[in-house]
């Protein structure tokens, strides 16, 4: 269901629906990709809540901005986002789950924000699915800090990065830098960007996606 965080940001909140399951004790914050909250993420929140027995909250990345489906328009808007606002929304999403133990995952742009959220000890473990390791040139602004800086100054060993080796957004040198600061990297040699979370994307790889989901679940210990 849709909720409004104290900041005014819209978010999707999902609780386990299975009767007879143990009470969920872990909250999962999801950072969506550049297309934000939509039916794909509504379904993902509901599925993970049931399958992983967690309370899930996913805040909208473009809070208060009316954007259409055009990816170029969205890419041009990323540089207007402020890290402080996004990290605040992740903390408020964690609060909305009502759980003491909090973990986090994110996809694409959201995966980049997972790297930045590692600065917050509130998140016990984190998984970045093909998140940008350095801010793309056209996204750079005073409000956008570098993911590697956040990782270097914190316990990067809490982060698992799911990487497709054919992904232009995560070039090999950046992935090497990610490992150098202590992030655990799972590489998929034939995978391109976005190969896990959206089955309708041409880049989707069902077998690799299933393996990546299991790695993520094992890492988060849910």
N, CA, C and O of each residue as an XYZ file, in Angstrom:
888
protein
N       0.846     -1.187      0.000
C       0.000      0.000      0.000
C       0.883      1.239      0.000
O       2.010      1.220      0.494
N       0.349      2.312     -0.561
C       1.068      3.572     -0.586
C       0.934      4.270      0.769
O      -0.142      4.318      1.365
N       2.064      4.810      1.234
C       2.081      5.625      2.437
C       2.836      6.909      2.115
O       3.474      7.024      1.069
N       2.754      7.865      3.023
C       3.531      9.094      2.908
C       4.472      9.171      4.095
O       4.036      9.149      5.246
N       5.753      9.259      3.816
C       6.749      9.367      4.872
C       6.664     10.754      5.507
O       6.084     11.661      4.910
N       7.234     10.945      6.717
C       7.193     12.271      7.353
C       7.751     13.394      6.478
O       7.328     14.544      6.599
N       8.697     13.064      5.600
C       9.270     14.065      4.702
C       8.292     14.518      3.630
O       8.511     15.534      2.971
N       7.199     13.753      3.453
C       6.257     14.012      2.372
C       6.475     13.128      1.166
O       5.705     13.183      0.207
N       7.519     12.309      1.203
C       7.824     11.405      0.094
C       6.883     10.205      0.104
O       6.639      9.601      1.149
N       6.360      9.871     -1.067
C       5.503      8.698     -1.219
C       6.355      7.432     -1.169
O       7.489      7.418     -1.648
N       5.804      6.377     -0.591
C       6.519      5.104     -0.494
C       5.530      3.960     -0.578
O       4.347      4.118     -0.278
N       6.031      2.801     -0.990
C       5.240      1.574     -0.991
C       5.627      0.747      0.233
O       6.808      0.504      0.478
N       4.634      0.320      0.992
C       4.854     -0.487      2.198
C       4.141     -1.817      2.032
O       2.959     -1.856      1.692
N       4.860     -2.912      2.271
C       4.274     -4.249      2.130
C       4.655     -5.093      3.335
O       5.801     -5.094      3.785
N       3.658     -5.813      3.846
C       3.875     -6.725      4.961
C       3.562     -8.150      4.506
O       2.787     -8.341      3.569
N       4.154     -9.149      5.155
C       3.852    -10.534      4.780
C       2.352    -10.804      4.897
O       1.708    -10.418      5.873
N       1.816    -11.475      3.881
C       0.373    -11.760      3.882
C       0.062    -13.193      4.276
O      -1.102    -13.534      4.486
N       1.079    -14.041      4.382
C       0.854    -15.457      4.660
C       0.436    -15.663      6.105
O       1.144    -15.268      7.031
N      -0.702    -16.275      6.287
C      -1.168    -16.584      7.636
C      -0.334    -17.718      8.218
O       0.060    -18.648      7.515
N      -0.078    -17.620      9.500
C       0.679    -18.675     10.166
C       2.175    -18.510     10.113
O       2.897    -19.271     10.756
N       2.677    -17.515      9.348
C       4.111    -17.271      9.295
C       4.569    -16.589     10.575
O       3.789    -15.875     11.204
N       5.826    -16.796     10.971
C       6.338    -16.073     12.140
C       6.286    -14.573     11.897
O       6.367    -14.116     10.757
N       6.151    -13.817     12.969
C       6.122    -12.367     12.829
C       7.438    -11.875     12.212
O       8.519    -12.312     12.608
N       7.334    -10.977     11.256
C       8.530    -10.447     10.600
C       9.316     -9.594     11.588
O       8.752     -8.742     12.274
N      10.608     -9.829     11.654
C      11.476     -9.071     12.559
C      12.502     -8.218     11.813
O      13.254     -7.468     12.435
N      12.537     -8.329     10.483
C      13.483     -7.580      9.669
C      12.739     -6.646      8.728
O      11.759     -7.036      8.093
N      13.214     -5.413      8.647
C      12.693     -4.460      7.681
C      13.632     -4.358      6.493
O      14.850     -4.297      6.657
N      13.063     -4.339      5.303
C      13.830     -4.240      4.068
C      13.480     -2.934      3.367
O      12.331     -2.723      2.980
N      14.462     -2.063      3.205
C      14.287     -0.831      2.437
C      14.770     -1.089      1.009
O      15.860     -1.623      0.804
N      13.959     -0.711      0.031
C      14.308     -0.877     -1.375
C      14.476      0.492     -2.015
O      13.604      1.353     -1.898
N      15.604      0.688     -2.694
C      15.830      1.896     -3.495
C      15.526      1.554     -4.947
O      16.294      0.820     -5.569
N      14.427      2.062     -5.510
C      14.049      1.716     -6.883
C      15.031      2.246     -7.922
O      15.908      3.057     -7.625
N      14.858      1.762     -9.143
C      15.669      2.234    -10.261
C      15.186      3.608    -10.720
O      14.340      4.221    -10.069
N      15.717      4.084    -11.828
C      15.458      5.447    -12.275
C      13.994      5.696    -12.642
O      13.563      6.848    -12.698
N      13.229      4.635    -12.891
C      11.813      4.809    -13.237
C      10.911      4.885    -12.010
O       9.708      5.105    -12.147
N      11.466      4.707    -10.818
C      10.733      4.950     -9.591
C       9.644      3.942     -9.291
O       9.597      2.856     -9.869
N       8.762      4.329     -8.364
C       7.664      3.456     -7.972
C       6.688      3.277     -9.135
O       6.302      4.234     -9.805
N       6.306      2.020     -9.349
C       5.383      1.655    -10.423
C       4.936      0.225    -10.146
O       5.426     -0.385     -9.196
N       4.023     -0.332    -10.940
C       3.541     -1.682    -10.641
C       4.645     -2.719    -10.468
O       4.501     -3.631     -9.654
N       5.750     -2.604    -11.216
C       6.850     -3.548    -11.060
C       7.338     -3.573     -9.619
O       7.559     -4.647     -9.059
N       7.509     -2.402     -9.015
C       8.022     -2.353     -7.644
C       6.936     -2.644     -6.621
O       7.232     -3.164     -5.545
N       5.694     -2.324     -6.928
C       4.612     -2.740     -6.028
C       4.608     -4.264     -5.898
O       4.512     -4.807     -4.797
N       4.715     -4.939     -7.042
C       4.735     -6.397     -7.028
C       5.972     -6.952     -6.367
O       5.902     -7.951     -5.651
N       7.125     -6.305     -6.602
C       8.368     -6.770     -6.001
C       8.316     -6.647     -4.487
O       8.738     -7.558     -3.774
N       7.805     -5.532     -3.996
C       7.677     -5.353     -2.543
C       6.794     -6.439     -1.941
O       7.144     -7.029     -0.919
N       5.647     -6.707     -2.570
C       4.733     -7.718     -2.053
C       5.362     -9.105     -2.095
O       5.215     -9.888     -1.156
N       6.062     -9.405     -3.182
C       6.665    -10.741     -3.315
C       7.760    -10.964     -2.281
O       7.803    -12.013     -1.639
N       8.633     -9.999     -2.119
C       9.714    -10.176     -1.153
C       9.190    -10.205      0.278
O       9.723    -10.924      1.123
N       8.139     -9.420      0.553
C       7.545     -9.464      1.887
C       7.080    -10.876      2.221
O       7.294    -11.360      3.333
N       6.442    -11.536      1.252
C       5.940    -12.891      1.487
C       7.047    -13.932      1.462
O       7.125    -14.777      2.353
N       7.909    -13.878      0.442
C       8.918    -14.926      0.281
C      10.014    -14.846      1.334
O      10.531    -15.872      1.776
N      10.369    -13.631      1.736
C      11.460    -13.454      2.688
C      10.962    -13.192      4.108
O      11.759    -13.112      5.043
N       9.649    -13.059      4.269
C       9.050    -12.769      5.579
C       9.676    -11.516      6.209
O      10.180    -11.542      7.332
N       9.623    -10.435      5.450
C      10.144     -9.145      5.899
C       9.075     -8.081      5.660
O       8.156     -8.276      4.865
N       9.209     -6.953      6.360
C       8.385     -5.781      6.077
C       9.179     -4.887      5.139
O      10.312     -4.514      5.439
N       8.582     -4.543      3.999
C       9.298     -3.855      2.929
C       8.778     -2.434      2.778
O       7.572     -2.192      2.815
N       9.717     -1.486      2.604
C       9.322     -0.116      2.288
C      10.244      0.439      1.211
O      11.467      0.403      1.343
N       9.637      0.955      0.138
C      10.382      1.500     -1.005
C       9.950      2.937     -1.248
O       8.825      3.170     -1.689
N      10.822      3.916     -0.969
C      10.453      5.321     -1.211
C      10.657      5.731     -2.671
O      11.563      5.246     -3.349
N       9.811      6.616     -3.128
C       9.924      7.162     -4.484
C      11.191      8.023     -4.587
O      11.386      8.921     -3.768
N      12.055      7.765     -5.582
C      13.298      8.545     -5.673
C      13.103      9.985     -6.127
O      13.892     10.854     -5.755
N      12.066     10.259     -6.925
C      11.841     11.605     -7.427
C      10.651     12.224     -6.698
O       9.605     12.482     -7.295
N      10.826     12.451     -5.423
C       9.727     12.924     -4.587
C       9.252     14.301     -5.035
O      10.047     15.229     -5.189
N       7.935     14.417     -5.243
C       7.343     15.704     -5.568
C       7.608     16.196     -6.977
O       7.278     17.335     -7.307
N       8.205     15.345     -7.823
C       8.502     15.733     -9.198
C       7.647     14.889    -10.139
O       7.670     13.660    -10.068
N       6.902     15.542    -11.010
C       6.022     14.838    -11.945
C       6.811     14.525    -13.214
O       6.983     15.385    -14.077
N       7.284     13.291    -13.317
C       8.075     12.862    -14.469
C       7.324     11.794    -15.249
O       6.615     10.975    -14.664
N       7.476     11.802    -16.536
C       6.887     10.769    -17.374
C       7.836      9.594    -17.521
O       8.808      9.477    -16.774
N       7.557      8.723    -18.484
C       8.355      7.517    -18.651
C       9.642      7.695    -19.451
O      10.419      6.749    -19.584
N       9.877      8.888    -19.984
C      11.047      9.079    -20.831
C      12.326      9.013    -19.997
O      12.505      9.789    -19.058
N      13.213      8.077    -20.351
C      14.414      7.872    -19.542
C      15.363      9.060    -19.633
O      16.049      9.368    -18.659
N      15.419      9.739    -20.786
C      16.320     10.881    -20.913
C      15.902     12.016    -19.984
O      16.748     12.682    -19.386
N      14.602     12.231    -19.866
C      14.103     13.252    -18.945
C      14.482     12.899    -17.508
O      14.887     13.758    -16.724
N      14.341     11.624    -17.187
C      14.679     11.188    -15.832
C      16.183     11.288    -15.568
O      16.603     11.713    -14.492
N      16.973     10.902    -16.535
C      18.420     11.008    -16.364
C      18.839     12.464    -16.142
O      19.713     12.743    -15.321
N      18.218     13.380    -16.867
C      18.555     14.795    -16.722
C      18.142     15.342    -15.358
O      18.663     16.363    -14.908
N      17.207     14.662    -14.707
C      16.703     15.136    -13.418
C      17.526     14.614    -12.247
O      17.479     15.188    -11.159
N      18.284     13.530    -12.453
C      19.027     12.925    -11.341
C      19.966     13.937    -10.697
O      20.124     13.932     -9.476
N      20.588     14.800    -11.485
C      21.557     15.744    -10.911
C      20.906     16.765     -9.987
O      21.603     17.466     -9.255
N      19.571     16.856    -10.013
C      18.882     17.777     -9.100
C      18.601     17.132     -7.744
O      18.201     17.815     -6.802
N      18.808     15.827     -7.644
C      18.554     15.138     -6.378
C      19.657     15.445     -5.371
O      20.810     15.660     -5.743
N      19.288     15.462     -4.097
C      20.232     15.726     -3.017
C      20.416     14.448     -2.195
O      19.441     13.834     -1.762
N      21.663     14.061     -1.988
C      21.927     12.860     -1.194
C      21.282     12.948      0.183
O      20.737     11.958      0.672
N      21.335     14.108      0.811
C      20.775     14.233      2.157
C      19.286     13.896      2.172
O      18.792     13.275      3.113
N      18.577     14.311      1.124
C      17.143     14.018      1.047
C      16.903     12.523      0.846
O      16.024     11.938      1.479
N      17.682     11.917     -0.030
C      17.488     10.503     -0.295
C      17.822      9.665      0.940
O      17.089      8.732      1.266
N      18.903      9.982      1.620
C      19.286      9.218      2.805
C      18.277      9.409      3.929
O      18.011      8.483      4.695
N      17.714     10.614      4.028
C      16.626     10.846      4.998
C      15.432      9.952      4.683
O      14.847      9.351      5.585
N      15.072      9.863      3.405
C      13.929      9.030      3.039
C      14.192      7.557      3.339
O      13.274      6.838      3.732
N      15.422      7.100      3.163
C      15.733      5.710      3.492
C      15.589      5.463      4.996
O      15.088      4.418      5.411
N      16.026      6.425      5.805
C      15.868      6.271      7.256
C      14.400      6.262      7.644
O      13.982      5.475      8.493
N      13.615      7.140      7.022
C      12.183      7.178      7.331
C      11.485      5.916      6.837
O      10.546      5.441      7.475
N      11.929      5.372      5.718
C      11.378      4.100      5.238
C      11.708      2.984      6.217
O      10.873      2.117      6.475
N      12.925      3.000      6.768
C      13.296      2.008      7.779
C      12.373      2.123      8.988
O      11.908      1.112      9.515
N      12.108      3.347      9.427
C      11.194      3.550     10.556
C       9.803      3.010     10.242
O       9.144      2.432     11.106
N       9.359      3.203      8.995
C       8.005      2.795      8.609
C       7.802      1.293      8.695
O       6.671      0.829      8.848
N       8.890      0.519      8.600
C       8.738     -0.934      8.702
C       8.409     -1.369     10.124
O       7.847     -2.445     10.328
N       8.754     -0.542     11.112
C       8.511     -0.897     12.504
C       9.443     -1.961     13.043
O       9.216     -2.494     14.129
N      10.502     -2.279     12.289
C      11.438     -3.337     12.691
C      12.732     -2.726     13.213
O      13.148     -1.647     12.792
N      13.351     -3.441     14.135
C      14.628     -2.975     14.669
C      15.769     -3.313     13.719
O      16.654     -2.488     13.494
N      15.754     -4.517     13.163
C      16.815     -4.920     12.229
C      16.425     -4.462     10.825
O      15.336     -4.772     10.343
N      17.329     -3.719     10.171
C      17.038     -3.144      8.861
C      18.130     -3.546      7.871
O      19.321     -3.454      8.169
N      17.705     -3.992      6.693
C      18.612     -4.280      5.587
C      18.120     -3.498      4.377
O      17.035     -2.917      4.400
N      18.928     -3.488      3.318
C      18.585     -2.630      2.172
C      19.068     -3.246      0.877
O      20.117     -3.888      0.834
N      18.289     -3.043     -0.187
C      18.701     -3.393     -1.533
C      18.327     -2.243     -2.466
O      17.443     -1.444     -2.161
N      19.014     -2.172     -3.607
C      18.685     -1.151     -4.586
C      19.119     -1.585     -5.968
O      19.998     -2.433     -6.122
N      18.492     -0.995     -6.975
C      18.691     -1.412     -8.358
C      19.086     -0.232     -9.230
O      18.462      0.828     -9.167
N      20.124     -0.412    -10.049
C      20.572      0.615    -10.980
C      20.901      1.901    -10.210
O      21.806      1.894     -9.376
N      20.195      2.990    -10.470
C      20.404      4.209     -9.704
C      20.219      3.941     -8.223
O      20.966      4.460     -7.393
N      19.221      3.128     -7.891
C      19.000      2.768     -6.494
C      20.169      1.988     -5.911
O      20.461      2.092     -4.720
N      20.843      1.201     -6.758
C      22.038      0.500     -6.305
C      23.159      1.470     -5.975
O      23.933      1.240     -5.046
N      23.246      2.558     -6.738
C      24.218      3.608     -6.422
C      23.928      4.190     -5.041
O      24.843      4.451     -4.260
N      22.640      4.389     -4.752
C      22.287      4.945     -3.449
C      22.506      3.942     -2.317
O      22.705      4.343     -1.171
N      22.472      2.658     -2.620
C      22.841      1.670     -1.611
C      24.283      1.892     -1.167
O      24.577      1.855      0.028
N      25.186      2.125     -2.126
C      26.575      2.398     -1.771
C      26.653      3.604     -0.833
O      27.394      3.586      0.149
N      25.894      4.636     -1.137
C      25.926      5.839     -0.301
C      25.285      5.582      1.062
O      25.736      6.125      2.071
N      24.236      4.759      1.098
C      23.557      4.468      2.359
C      24.407      3.627      3.299
O      24.081      3.494      4.478
N      25.498      3.057      2.788
C      26.393      2.310      3.671
C      27.006      3.215      4.733
O      27.566      2.729      5.716
N      26.903      4.531      4.541
C      27.388      5.481      5.542
C      26.538      5.448      6.808
O      26.967      5.930      7.857
N      25.345      4.887      6.715
C      24.421      4.876      7.854
C      24.465      3.514      8.543
O      24.096      2.513      7.929
N      24.906      3.447      9.802
C      24.985      2.156     10.493
C      23.627      1.517     10.744
O      23.552      0.365     11.170
N      22.557      2.255     10.485
C      21.207      1.694     10.670
C      21.009      0.453      9.796
O      20.282     -0.467     10.169
N      21.663      0.438      8.631
C      21.486     -0.653      7.682
C      22.531     -1.738      7.968
O      23.725     -1.555      7.731
N      22.047     -2.861      8.481
C      22.963     -3.910      8.926
C      23.695     -4.555      7.765
O      24.899     -4.803      7.843
N      22.968     -4.827      6.682
C      23.569     -5.404      5.477
C      22.866     -4.808      4.266
O      21.691     -4.445      4.326
N      23.615     -4.712      3.156
C      23.083     -4.042      1.975
C      23.487     -4.806      0.727
O      24.544     -5.436      0.683
N      22.618     -4.742     -0.303
C      22.914     -5.351     -1.599
C      22.641     -4.319     -2.694
O      21.543     -3.775     -2.804
N      23.665     -4.072     -3.489
C      23.537     -3.180     -4.642
C      23.479     -4.028     -5.906
O      24.432     -4.732     -6.237
N      22.353     -3.954     -6.608
C      22.227     -4.622     -7.898
C      22.648     -3.645     -8.985
O      21.941     -2.679     -9.270
N      23.793     -3.900     -9.583
C      24.364     -3.111    -10.689
C      24.268     -1.608    -10.459
O      23.912     -0.847    -11.359
N      24.593     -1.196     -9.232
C      24.604      0.222     -8.904
C      25.863      0.915     -9.405
O      26.951      0.341     -9.370
N      25.711      2.146     -9.870
C      26.853      2.914    -10.346
C      27.861      3.100     -9.216
O      27.488      3.404     -8.083
N      29.123      2.916     -9.532
C      30.194      2.965     -8.543
C      30.799      4.360     -8.476
O      31.272      4.792     -7.425
N      30.780      5.047     -9.586
C      31.107      6.467     -9.653
C      29.916      7.189    -10.282
O      29.261      6.649    -11.173
N      29.638      8.399     -9.821
C      28.503      9.154    -10.352
C      28.743      9.450    -11.831
O      29.772     10.029    -12.179
N      27.806      9.061    -12.715
C      27.966      9.386    -14.141
C      28.139     10.881    -14.357
O      27.599     11.691    -13.603
N      28.889     11.243    -15.385
C      29.218     12.651    -15.623
C      27.983     13.538    -15.689
O      27.977     14.640    -15.140
N      26.930     13.061    -16.364
C      25.759     13.921    -16.534
C      24.868     13.964    -15.297
O      23.845     14.650    -15.298
N      25.240     13.243    -14.245
C      24.502     13.296    -12.982
C      25.228     14.119    -11.926
O      24.686     14.340    -10.843
N      26.413     14.566    -12.210
C      27.227     15.220    -11.190
C      26.624     16.574    -10.791
O      26.155     17.342    -11.632
N      26.656     16.835     -9.486
C      26.196     18.112     -8.943
C      26.722     18.225     -7.524
O      27.284     17.275     -6.979
N      26.536     19.399     -6.930
C      26.992     19.594     -5.550
C      26.258     18.673     -4.581
O      26.784     18.337     -3.520
N      25.042     18.266     -4.946
C      24.258     17.417     -4.054
C      24.522     15.934     -4.198
O      24.006     15.129     -3.424
N      25.336     15.564     -5.202
C      25.614     14.150     -5.459
C      27.036     13.802     -5.011
O      28.010     14.167     -5.668
N      27.141     13.092     -3.888
C      28.444     12.617     -3.448
C      28.851     11.358     -4.178
O      28.021     10.679     -4.783
N      30.138     11.050     -4.116
C      30.649      9.864     -4.787
C      30.395      8.608     -3.945
O      30.699      8.592     -2.753
N      29.839      7.557     -4.561
C      29.609      6.310     -3.824
C      30.872      5.755     -3.183
O      30.826      5.285     -2.046
N      31.986      5.800     -3.879
C      33.226      5.248     -3.328
C      33.672      5.993     -2.077
O      34.260      5.393     -1.177
N      33.396      7.304     -2.009
C      33.754      8.056     -0.810
C      32.967      7.555      0.393
O      33.520      7.401      1.482
N      31.688      7.303      0.198
C      30.869      6.787      1.300
C      31.343      5.415      1.731
O      31.396      5.116      2.924
N      31.688      4.583      0.764
C      32.138      3.228      1.077
C      33.491      3.227      1.770
O      33.723      2.429      2.679
N      34.386      4.115      1.349
C      35.727      4.160      1.913
C      35.696      4.573      3.376
O      36.531      4.133      4.167
N      34.734      5.417      3.737
C      34.694      5.948      5.095
C      33.869      5.086      6.045
O      33.662      5.465      7.198
N      33.401      3.943      5.579
C      32.532      3.106      6.404
C      32.889      1.633      6.227
O      33.857      1.289      5.550
N      32.088      0.775      6.849
C      32.332     -0.660      6.784
C      31.780     -1.201      5.470
O      30.652     -1.690      5.409
N      32.593     -1.105      4.423
C      32.146     -1.538      3.098
C      31.901     -3.033      3.042
O      31.225     -3.511      2.131
N      32.429     -3.773      3.986
C      32.215     -5.216      4.005
C      30.788     -5.617      4.306
O      30.459     -6.802      4.251
N      29.925     -4.650      4.625
C      28.493     -4.927      4.811
C      27.756     -4.973      3.479
O      26.578     -5.329      3.435
N      28.444     -4.613      2.383
C      27.789     -4.444      1.082
C      28.162     -5.584      0.138
O      29.335     -5.922     -0.021
N      27.133     -6.168     -0.486
C      27.305     -7.105     -1.592
C      26.893     -6.400     -2.871
O      25.796     -5.846     -2.947
N      27.763     -6.414     -3.880
C      27.455     -5.813     -5.180
C      27.247     -6.906     -6.212
O      28.131     -7.730     -6.445
N      26.073     -6.909     -6.827
C      25.749     -7.818     -7.926
C      26.106     -7.107     -9.225
O      25.527     -6.067     -9.539
N      27.048     -7.652     -9.977
C      27.597     -6.957    -11.141
C      27.508     -7.830    -12.390
O      27.883     -9.002    -12.365
N      27.006     -7.247    -13.487
C      27.078     -7.888    -14.797
C      28.341     -7.412    -15.506
O      28.565     -6.208    -15.629
N      29.154     -8.331    -15.965
C      30.433     -7.943    -16.544
C      30.302     -7.289    -17.914
O      31.285     -6.765    -18.437
N      29.109     -7.307    -18.507
C      28.864     -6.615    -19.782
C      28.150     -5.275    -19.567
O      27.621     -4.694    -20.514
N      28.135     -4.796    -18.348
C      27.404     -3.584    -17.975
C      28.299     -2.359    -18.137
O      29.299     -2.221    -17.431
N      27.948     -1.483    -19.052
C      28.756     -0.278    -19.294
C      28.714      0.682    -18.117
O      29.599      1.528    -17.987
N      27.702      0.570    -17.250
C      27.598      1.461    -16.100
C      28.527      1.063    -14.956
O      28.752      1.849    -14.035
N      29.063     -0.149    -15.011
C      29.985     -0.612    -13.973
C      31.227     -1.187    -14.647
O      31.421     -2.403    -14.638
N      32.074     -0.334    -15.234
C      33.254     -0.813    -15.956
C      34.232     -1.530    -15.031
O      34.228     -1.300    -13.821
N      35.067     -2.396    -15.594
C      35.955     -3.227    -14.776
C      36.814     -2.444    -13.785
O      36.993     -2.886    -12.650
N      37.350     -1.288    -14.193
C      38.167     -0.509    -13.275
C      37.395     -0.037    -12.061
O      37.933      0.005    -10.954
N      36.121      0.324    -12.264
C      35.283      0.740    -11.141
C      34.993     -0.440    -10.217
O      34.986     -0.298     -8.995
N      34.756     -1.603    -10.817
C      34.484     -2.792    -10.002
C      35.712     -3.161     -9.172
O      35.592     -3.553     -8.011
N      36.884     -3.034     -9.774
C      38.119     -3.280     -9.021
C      38.229     -2.317     -7.842
O      38.634     -2.713     -6.749
N      37.870     -1.052     -8.063
C      37.916     -0.062     -6.982
C      36.919     -0.414     -5.884
O      37.183     -0.190     -4.703
N      35.775     -0.964     -6.278
C      34.760     -1.382     -5.312
C      35.318     -2.480     -4.402
O      35.167     -2.428     -3.181
N      35.955     -3.459     -5.010
C      36.552     -4.533     -4.222
C      37.691     -4.021     -3.349
O      37.897     -4.512     -2.239
N      38.427     -3.038     -3.850
C      39.582     -2.531     -3.111
C      39.181     -1.880     -1.792
O      39.970     -1.860     -0.847
N      37.948     -1.341     -1.718
C      37.510     -0.722     -0.460
C      36.804     -1.720      0.446
O      36.399     -1.367      1.553
N      36.650     -2.975     -0.012
C      36.111     -4.011      0.858
C      34.742     -4.535      0.522
O      34.236     -5.417      1.217
N      34.114     -4.015     -0.535
C      32.809     -4.524     -0.956
C      32.979     -5.944     -1.500
O      33.958     -6.247     -2.182
N      32.017     -6.802     -1.189
C      31.997     -8.157     -1.740
C      31.289     -8.105     -3.096
O      30.163     -7.616     -3.194
N      31.944     -8.605     -4.129
C      31.405     -8.503     -5.491
C      31.057     -9.886     -6.024
O      31.864    -10.813     -5.954
N      29.842    -10.015     -6.560
C      29.420    -11.221     -7.274
C      29.301    -10.860     -8.748
O      28.464    -10.041     -9.127
N      30.139    -11.473     -9.577
C      30.189    -11.147    -11.004
C      29.405    -12.174    -11.825
O      29.421    -13.371    -11.537
N      28.718    -11.670    -12.857
C      27.989    -12.517    -13.794
C      28.537    -12.214    -15.189
O      28.214    -11.170    -15.754
N      29.349    -13.090    -15.749
C      30.142    -12.774    -16.943
C      29.339    -12.342    -18.169
O      29.794    -11.471    -18.911
N      28.173    -12.917    -18.405
C      27.422    -12.626    -19.628
C      26.329    -11.582    -19.430
O      25.611    -11.251    -20.374
N      26.197    -11.064    -18.220
C      25.054    -10.206    -17.898
C      25.317     -8.743    -18.227
O      26.431     -8.240    -18.077
N      24.252     -8.072    -18.684
C      24.283     -6.634    -18.930
C      23.578     -5.915    -17.773
O      23.213     -6.525    -16.768
N      23.400     -4.608    -17.946
C      22.756     -3.812    -16.903
C      21.286     -4.224    -16.750
O      20.587     -4.443    -17.739
N      20.837     -4.324    -15.512
C      19.428     -4.576    -15.247
C      18.974     -5.994    -15.498
O      17.831     -6.209    -15.900
N      19.844     -6.976    -15.272
C      19.517     -8.348    -15.662
C      18.704     -9.116    -14.634
O      18.332    -10.263    -14.883
N      18.415     -8.507    -13.475
C      17.768     -9.275    -12.397
C      16.306     -8.900    -12.174
O      15.440     -9.774    -12.204
N      16.015     -7.616    -11.949
C      14.762     -7.268    -11.270
C      13.556     -7.075    -12.178
O      12.429     -7.015    -11.685
N      13.756     -6.975    -13.490
C      12.620     -6.737    -14.393
C      12.593     -7.809    -15.477
O      13.363     -7.733    -16.435
N      11.711     -8.817    -15.341
C      11.669     -9.906    -16.320
C      11.320     -9.467    -17.729
O      11.573    -10.209    -18.677
N      10.742     -8.273    -17.896
C      10.359     -7.803    -19.226
C      11.492     -7.108    -19.969
O      11.339     -6.776    -21.145
N      12.601     -6.885    -19.323
C      13.728     -6.224    -19.988
C      14.453     -7.218    -20.881
O      14.595     -8.383    -20.511
N      14.918     -6.780    -22.059
C      15.685     -7.684    -22.927
C      16.939     -8.228    -22.250
O      17.404     -9.317    -22.587
N      17.485     -7.476    -21.300
C      18.710     -7.898    -20.616
C      18.467     -8.960    -19.555
O      19.420     -9.508    -19.000
N      17.198     -9.262    -19.264
C      16.900    -10.208    -18.181
C      17.468    -11.593    -18.484
O      17.341    -12.103    -19.597
N      18.097    -12.191    -17.465
C      18.685    -13.526    -17.574
C      18.118    -14.370    -16.438
O      18.593    -14.269    -15.307
N      17.114    -15.198    -16.713
C      16.398    -15.892    -15.645
C      17.289    -16.700    -14.704
O      17.129    -16.629    -13.486
N      18.221    -17.462    -15.259
C      19.063    -18.292    -14.388
C      19.987    -17.430    -13.534
O      20.121    -17.654    -12.331
N      20.621    -16.446    -14.162
C      21.493    -15.549    -13.389
C      20.683    -14.763    -12.369
O      21.142    -14.536    -11.250
N      19.473    -14.344    -12.753
C      18.630    -13.590    -11.829
C      18.274    -14.434    -10.607
O      18.336    -13.953     -9.475
N      17.903    -15.682    -10.838
C      17.556    -16.559     -9.714
C      18.754    -16.742     -8.782
O      18.607    -16.743     -7.560
N      19.931    -16.896     -9.370
C      21.133    -17.047     -8.556
C      21.418    -15.768     -7.768
O      21.779    -15.825     -6.593
N      21.255    -14.616     -8.420
C      21.518    -13.342     -7.753
C      20.545    -13.098     -6.611
O      20.942    -12.617     -5.550
N      19.266    -13.426     -6.820
C      18.291    -13.280     -5.738
C      18.664    -14.156     -4.545
O      18.556    -13.726     -3.397
N      19.102    -15.377     -4.815
C      19.471    -16.251     -3.709
C      20.712    -15.730     -2.985
O      20.787    -15.788     -1.758
N      21.679    -15.224     -3.740
C      22.863    -14.631     -3.111
C      22.465    -13.457     -2.223
O      22.964    -13.311     -1.107
N      21.560    -12.624     -2.734
C      21.114    -11.464     -1.961
C      20.435    -11.897     -0.675
O      20.700    -11.350      0.395
N      19.555    -12.887     -0.788
C      18.847    -13.346      0.402
C      19.809    -13.934      1.433
O      19.697    -13.656      2.627
N      20.747    -14.743      0.966
C      21.722    -15.326      1.877
C      22.550    -14.227      2.546
O      22.831    -14.302      3.742
N      22.939    -13.207      1.776
C      23.754    -12.134      2.310
C      22.992    -11.353      3.388
O      23.548    -11.002      4.429
N      21.733    -11.093      3.120
C      20.914    -10.305      4.054
C      20.465    -11.133      5.256
O      20.004    -10.588      6.259
N      20.603    -12.447      5.146
C      20.214    -13.360      6.221
C      18.738    -13.190      6.571
O      18.371    -12.976      7.726
N      17.902    -13.294      5.530
C      16.454    -13.224      5.704
C      15.807    -14.498      5.176
O      14.585    -14.638      5.231
